[in-house]
Amino acid sequence: MHHRVDLIVIGGGHAGAEAARVCARGGLRVALVTMIRDAIGRMSCNPAIGGLAKGNLVKEIDALGGLMGEAADRAGIQFKVLNRSKGPAVQGPRAQCDKDIYSKTVQVLLAAEPNVTIIEGTVSKLIVDGSAVGGVILQDGSRLEGRAVIVTTGTFLRALMHSGEVKTRGGRFGEPSAETLSDSLRDIGLQLGRLKTGTPPRVDRTTVDFAKMAPAPGDERPRPFSIVTDALPLPQVLCHLTYTSGAAHDLIRANLHRAPMYSGQIQATGPRYCPSIEDKVVRFADKERHHVFVEPEGLDHPWLYLNGISTSLPPDVQDALVSSLPGFEKAVIARYGYAVEYDFVNPQQLAASLEVRDVDGLFLAGQINGTSGYEEAAAQGLMAGMNALQKLRGGEPVILRRDAAYAGVMIDDLVTHGTEEPYRMFTSRAEHRLLLGCDSVYERLSPIAERLGVLDDERRRRVASRVARTQRARVASSASLNPDRETVAWLAEGGLELSTQSTIAKLMQRIDFDVERIVGVCEERGVCSEFSAAFRELSDEEREGVVNQLRYSGYIERQQREAARMGEEEDISIPAAMSYSMPGLSREMVEKLSFVRPASLGQASRIPGVTPAAISILRLHLRRGSQTREARAAG
């Protein structure tokens, strides 16, 4: 086989699916190479999409024309906004999914793209001509040529699975490892490392007693992720909650010598923020118990996912551990938990576009860049796809700033700081998180996708309609209110007092403001009709978003001013070929700056160990260079 396409995507996981579709919608001929066709879009671990900060990533993906939110809505069996009791900046939408329906949905969405060709096979080597990628060679010797390549290999690079003392080659249960592609990446000069992830045991749902567990319901009025979703097609189900015990912890401590992470069998670094149960017991020895969220893997799927006890302990220890959980005394494990070691690439070798700096046309996305999670992978896949599309069009790369998207925060963290452990997105990583809420995501990001031509007509129409509705509601909320007898009376019916001139928007800043109640009073009294009409046409999510934007407007404006000040350094670009061997910079500073090669002064200031003094020297050098260029142009 010898084919030629515009773009080759290696891997059919969450990153690969997003990359393939966005490039196909941009008009490229895309070949998606995957080891197993039926594994495209597979939920390898937790059967859920979203969560804290992760849910924001999914909304950003949707605003940019990606498929993850749409697939989650079609497969979702429980929807819940996490951190409801806290402010909107730290809330996160999440959907429990039917894992089989989710992967099938991703496959259906890709099959609907005529520019995507799926090739079942394993890539063994990259074709690199000089400093540019030219395609790939498959394990069977086939040659596939393309003008750009996106590598989204997940946990499959030289992957090794661990279950107790047993080691097996493979990146996922029952699936092989990609053994030679790592060598090809090293051959082009990339630095690789090893990371570890893990998964918990799955249990036969017919062998557990749900009456002994606490119910964990979803939201009464579930909210979809995608703007194209009018109604959720699947019935909503109940999840449950149980706990580990002191006896379970004692059991784990007694068998730590058989745990690969502690016996020395695993050398790679595991995830700090999603540790195995054996790691939790050691690191949090003072905790008497740990949560275990019991989640169905699908409406009719026979297994339960035990979220919270990821483990690579031997099967006999896992049997005892699971049977110690309330409700699981007679449980039968359908698949034991295991850990996976795999290769990843130090992401500091990438530009902010996710292109390898020294290999033209080669992009990396997902867990190969050191991240952990479906959402982080999908967001990278979408951005790598957009930038590959722009590369082949001869356009400017799409770089999301830290004050524009969580995806921008993540990618900047990766390419600037690198990572020594699986990177997970958190709201705390974003210094401007009030600007990154789900309520403003379509206004912020959809114009980018529309400019690239990757939004279909229906999505573009819905985005425009949503933006117009929310804007009308904000304008209507600015109507002035005078403390006359009639106004004071109807506001009192709404539970509010008014003593001085104000606006509805200002009243929203009060903790006792209830928008539903006020809209109802306005309709009954026939007052503020423009306000009530504007809010009636909003969905629950849109209404809450408008209220939050107006309620926290002072804080939002402050963060916008801070972001604008920081943005001044982001606008000072650094030439890619610039030499950092300049007076005043120490050898350490030169090494750090030369390795990362920051695109802007702002990015340079975030490189670990680069001092403010070094930034001042760099700023002065750039200013002098700019003045010299201006003088030459004038001469």
Disulfide bonds with the S-S distance in Angstrom:
none
